[in-house]
Amino acid sequence: MDLFGPSRTKGFGGNYYALVIVDDYSRYTWTFFLTLKSEAYKAFKKFAKVIQNEKDLKIKVLRSDHGGEFQNESFENFCEENKIMHNFFAPRTPQPNGVVERKNRSLEELARTMLNEYEVPKYFWVDVVSTGCYVLNRMLIRPILKITPYELFKGRKPNVAHLKIFGCKCFVLNNGKENLGKFDSKADEAIFLGYSFTSKAYRVFNRRTLNVEEFMHVVFDETVDLEENPLESNKTNAGDEEYFKEALDEMYLNENPLAEPEDLSKSWKSPRGLSLENVIALQEIC
């Protein structure tokens, strides 16, 4: 296991670090997101109990660096109580722990590519890393064995029919508490972020509520047009566009006090095909 961070940008849930744990045989990977390094022991302790109960097996050996988050009294006591051998590698020589070091690099490179390809705000890096880990467990092939990590660890072939293009446009049912009128839209436009951590559902960024939500029934539009800019087709003068941008920033910050205005990409603030002229005309009528 290894820890990477701190991220320069705080995650949407206030996280700065990611704890990566890899099974040495199958290469199946788990990621846990932390606010402080000191939370690593608590996350590992919970993980150890769950995974040992799931597989009805005991963790025998643990390998990590000499970081204070791993080499401390709490970890030592836990390993002694559970008869776990805790191995460390020499300082400034990460090569002996190359399995998890390489996995860290793969997750970081994959997350960087996804964030920049679809202009996703950087504070969604937690969802991006989690999605990358989810996909790698089901898509990579273990050398020599020619089997995916998921099949080696779970004992069955993974189902990949539900995998979707990250960052694509999707539509979710508007099942909020507010009462809908007879002619109000029943669907909200959203952006696909990944897969739920705890349930069989998709995680999406709802453009109407400006929140990350989980839905099981989602309609995806995977026809990605990289040349399209949501604000180009209906552009008015610079003053109107700036006013509209500031209004959306203010609405987002009221609901998400941890966010910063400059982190919110333009393509995430305005639905596709939204006409600024229509918005301004509607405000004048009202």
C-alpha positions as CSV (number, residue, x, y, z in Angstrom):
1,M,0.0,0.0,0.0
2,D,1.0,3.6,-0.5
3,L,-0.3,7.1,-0.1
4,F,-0.2,9.9,-2.8
5,G,-0.9,13.5,-2.2
6,P,-1.5,16.1,-1.0
7,S,-3.4,17.4,-4.1
8,R,-3.1,21.1,-4.8
9,T,-6.8,21.1,-5.2
10,K,-9.2,20.0,-2.5
11,G,-11.5,17.2,-3.6
12,F,-15.3,17.8,-3.8
13,G,-15.6,16.1,-0.4
14,G,-12.7,17.9,1.2
15,N,-10.1,15.2,0.5
16,Y,-6.4,15.8,-0.2
17,Y,-4.9,12.3,-0.1
18,A,-5.5,8.9,-1.7
19,L,-4.6,5.6,-0.1
20,V,-3.9,2.9,-2.7
21,I,-4.0,-0.8,-1.7
22,V,-3.0,-3.5,-4.2
23,D,-3.4,-7.3,-3.8
24,D,0.1,-8.7,-4.8
25,Y,-1.3,-11.8,-6.6
26,S,-4.3,-10.5,-8.5
27,R,-3.3,-6.8,-8.7
28,Y,-6.8,-6.0,-7.6
29,T,-6.8,-2.4,-6.4
30,W,-8.7,-0.3,-3.8
31,T,-8.6,3.4,-3.3
32,F,-9.6,5.4,-0.2
33,F,-9.6,9.2,-0.1
34,L,-8.5,11.0,3.1
35,T,-8.5,14.5,4.4
36,L,-5.4,14.0,6.5
37,K,-2.5,11.5,6.4
38,S,-3.3,10.4,10.0
39,E,-6.6,8.9,8.7
40,A,-4.6,6.1,6.9
41,Y,-4.7,3.7,9.9
42,K,-8.4,4.1,10.4
43,A,-9.1,3.4,6.7
44,F,-6.8,0.4,6.6
45,K,-8.2,-1.1,9.8
46,K,-11.8,-0.9,8.4
47,F,-10.6,-2.3,5.0
48,A,-8.8,-5.2,6.7
49,K,-11.9,-6.3,8.6
50,V,-14.1,-6.1,5.6
51,I,-11.8,-7.9,3.2
52,Q,-10.9,-10.7,5.6
53,N,-14.6,-11.3,6.3
54,E,-15.4,-11.3,2.6
55,K,-12.7,-13.8,1.5
56,D,-12.6,-15.7,4.8
57,L,-8.8,-15.4,4.7
58,K,-6.2,-13.6,6.8
59,I,-3.9,-10.8,5.6
60,K,-0.4,-12.3,6.1
61,V,2.0,-9.6,4.9
62,L,1.8,-5.9,4.5
63,R,4.3,-3.8,2.6
64,S,4.7,0.0,2.7
65,D,7.3,2.7,3.0
66,H,8.6,4.3,6.2
67,G,6.1,7.1,6.1
68,G,4.7,8.2,9.5
69,E,1.2,7.3,8.4
70,F,2.3,3.7,8.2
71,Q,5.1,3.3,10.7
72,N,3.5,4.3,14.0
73,E,2.3,2.7,17.2
74,S,-1.3,2.1,16.0
75,F,-0.1,0.1,12.9
76,E,2.4,-1.9,15.0
77,N,-0.2,-2.8,17.6
78,F,-2.7,-3.8,14.9
79,C,-0.2,-6.0,13.1
80,E,0.9,-7.7,16.3
81,E,-2.7,-8.4,17.4
82,N,-3.6,-9.9,14.0
83,K,-0.2,-11.7,13.4
84,I,0.5,-9.6,10.3
85,M,4.1,-9.2,9.1
86,H,4.7,-5.5,8.2
87,N,7.6,-5.1,5.7
88,F,9.2,-1.8,4.9
89,F,11.6,-0.9,2.1
90,A,14.7,1.2,2.5
91,P,14.3,5.0,2.5
92,R,14.5,6.8,-0.9
93,T,14.4,3.5,-2.8
94,P,10.8,2.8,-3.9
95,Q,11.8,0.0,-6.3
96,P,11.0,-2.8,-3.8
97,N,7.5,-1.5,-3.5
98,G,7.1,-1.1,-7.3
99,V,3.7,-2.8,-7.6
100,V,1.8,-0.1,-5.8
101,E,4.2,2.7,-7.0
102,R,3.4,1.8,-10.6
103,K,-0.3,1.6,-9.8
104,N,-0.1,5.1,-8.3
105,R,1.5,6.4,-11.5
106,S,-1.1,4.7,-13.7
107,L,-4.0,6.1,-11.7
108,E,-2.5,9.6,-11.7
109,E,-1.8,9.6,-15.5
110,L,-5.3,8.2,-16.2
111,A,-6.9,10.9,-14.0
112,R,-4.9,13.7,-15.6
113,T,-5.9,12.6,-19.1
114,M,-9.5,12.3,-18.2
115,L,-9.6,15.7,-16.4
116,N,-7.9,17.6,-19.3
117,E,-9.6,15.8,-22.2
118,Y,-13.1,16.7,-21.0
119,E,-12.2,20.0,-19.2
120,V,-13.5,18.6,-15.9
121,P,-12.9,20.9,-12.9
122,K,-10.0,19.6,-10.9
123,Y,-11.9,19.3,-7.6
124,F,-13.5,16.2,-9.1
125,W,-10.2,14.4,-9.0
126,V,-11.6,12.0,-6.4
127,D,-14.3,10.7,-8.7
128,V,-11.9,10.5,-11.6
129,V,-9.3,8.5,-9.7
130,S,-12.0,6.2,-8.3
131,T,-13.4,5.7,-11.9
132,G,-10.0,4.9,-13.2
133,C,-9.4,2.3,-10.5
134,Y,-12.8,0.8,-11.2
135,V,-12.1,0.4,-14.9
136,L,-8.5,-0.8,-14.5
137,N,-9.6,-3.7,-12.2
138,R,-11.9,-4.9,-15.0
139,M,-9.9,-4.1,-18.2
140,L,-6.2,-4.8,-17.5
141,I,-4.8,-8.3,-18.2
142,R,-2.6,-9.9,-15.6
143,P,0.7,-10.9,-17.4
144,I,1.3,-14.7,-17.8
145,L,-2.1,-15.6,-16.3
146,K,-4.0,-13.7,-19.1
147,I,-6.8,-12.9,-16.7
148,T,-8.1,-9.6,-15.4
149,P,-7.6,-8.7,-11.7
150,Y,-11.3,-8.7,-11.1
151,E,-11.6,-12.3,-12.3
152,L,-8.6,-13.4,-10.2
153,F,-9.9,-11.8,-7.1
154,K,-13.7,-12.4,-7.4
155,G,-13.6,-15.7,-9.2
156,R,-15.9,-14.7,-12.1
157,K,-15.5,-12.7,-15.3
158,P,-16.4,-9.0,-15.0
159,N,-19.4,-7.5,-16.7
160,V,-18.4,-4.5,-18.7
161,A,-21.7,-3.8,-20.5
162,H,-22.4,-0.9,-18.0
163,L,-19.2,1.0,-18.6
164,K,-19.7,4.4,-20.2
165,I,-17.5,7.1,-21.7
166,F,-16.3,9.4,-18.9
167,G,-17.5,13.0,-19.1
168,C,-20.3,12.2,-21.6
169,K,-23.7,14.0,-21.5
170,C,-26.5,12.1,-19.8
171,F,-30.0,12.6,-18.5
172,V,-31.5,11.7,-15.1
173,L,-35.0,11.7,-13.8
174,N,-36.0,14.9,-11.9
175,N,-37.2,13.2,-8.8
176,G,-36.6,16.1,-6.4
177,K,-38.9,17.2,-3.6
178,E,-40.1,20.2,-5.6
179,N,-43.5,19.9,-7.2
180,L,-43.3,19.7,-11.0
181,G,-45.8,21.5,-13.2
182,K,-47.7,19.8,-15.9
183,F,-45.3,21.0,-18.6
184,D,-42.1,21.1,-16.6
185,S,-39.2,18.9,-17.7
186,K,-39.0,15.5,-16.0
187,A,-35.3,15.1,-16.9
188,D,-32.2,16.9,-15.8
189,E,-29.1,17.2,-18.0
190,A,-26.0,15.9,-16.2
191,I,-22.3,14.9,-16.8
192,F,-21.2,11.3,-16.2
193,L,-18.5,11.1,-13.5
194,G,-18.3,7.4,-12.6
195,Y,-19.7,4.6,-10.5
196,S,-21.0,4.6,-7.0
197,F,-18.7,3.6,-4.2
198,T,-21.4,1.8,-2.2
199,S,-24.3,0.9,-4.5
200,K,-25.2,-0.2,-8.0
201,A,-25.6,3.2,-9.4
202,Y,-23.9,5.9,-11.5
203,R,-22.4,9.1,-10.2
204,V,-23.3,12.2,-12.2
205,F,-22.9,16.0,-11.9
206,N,-26.4,17.5,-12.2
207,R,-26.3,20.7,-14.1
208,R,-29.6,22.0,-12.6
209,T,-28.7,21.4,-8.9
210,L,-24.9,21.8,-9.4
211,N,-24.4,18.8,-7.2
212,V,-22.9,15.2,-7.5
213,E,-25.8,12.7,-7.3
214,E,-26.2,9.0,-7.7
215,F,-28.8,7.4,-10.1
216,M,-29.4,3.9,-11.2
217,H,-31.5,4.7,-14.3
218,V,-29.6,7.1,-16.5
219,V,-29.8,7.8,-20.3
220,F,-26.4,8.4,-21.8
221,D,-25.5,10.4,-24.9
222,E,-22.0,9.1,-25.8
223,T,-21.7,11.0,-29.1
224,V,-18.9,13.3,-27.9
225,D,-18.1,16.3,-30.1
226,L,-14.7,17.6,-29.0
227,E,-15.1,20.7,-31.2
228,E,-18.3,21.8,-29.6
229,N,-18.2,24.7,-27.2
230,P,-21.6,25.2,-25.4
231,L,-21.1,29.0,-25.4
232,E,-20.0,29.5,-28.9
233,S,-23.2,28.8,-30.9
234,N,-25.3,31.4,-29.0
235,K,-22.8,34.1,-28.1
236,T,-24.0,37.6,-27.3
237,N,-21.9,40.5,-26.3
238,A,-19.1,40.0,-23.7
239,G,-21.0,41.9,-21.0
240,D,-24.0,39.5,-21.1
241,E,-21.8,36.5,-21.1
242,E,-19.8,37.7,-18.1
243,Y,-23.0,38.6,-16.2
244,F,-24.4,35.1,-16.9
245,K,-21.1,33.5,-15.7
246,E,-21.0,35.5,-12.5
247,A,-24.6,34.5,-11.7
248,L,-23.8,30.9,-12.1
249,D,-20.6,31.2,-10.0
250,E,-22.6,32.8,-7.2
251,M,-25.3,30.2,-7.3
252,Y,-22.7,27.4,-7.2
253,L,-20.7,28.9,-4.3
254,N,-23.9,29.3,-2.2
255,E,-24.5,25.5,-2.5
256,N,-20.8,24.5,-2.4
257,P,-18.8,26.7,-0.1
258,L,-15.6,24.6,-0.6
259,A,-15.5,25.3,-4.3
260,E,-13.6,28.2,-6.0
261,P,-15.1,30.1,-9.0
262,E,-12.1,29.7,-11.2
263,D,-12.2,25.9,-10.9
264,L,-15.6,25.7,-12.6
265,S,-15.2,25.2,-16.3
266,K,-17.4,27.1,-18.7
267,S,-18.7,23.9,-20.2
268,W,-19.9,22.8,-16.8
269,K,-21.8,26.0,-16.1
270,S,-24.1,26.2,-19.1
271,P,-26.2,23.4,-20.6
272,R,-25.6,22.6,-24.2
273,G,-27.5,24.8,-26.6
274,L,-28.5,27.3,-24.0
275,S,-29.2,30.7,-25.6
276,L,-28.0,33.7,-23.5
277,E,-30.4,35.9,-25.5
278,N,-33.4,33.8,-24.4
279,V,-32.2,33.9,-20.8
280,I,-31.9,37.7,-20.8
281,A,-35.2,38.1,-22.6
282,L,-36.9,35.9,-20.0
283,Q,-35.5,38.0,-17.1
284,E,-36.8,41.2,-18.7
285,I,-40.3,39.7,-19.1
286,C,-40.3,38.5,-15.5
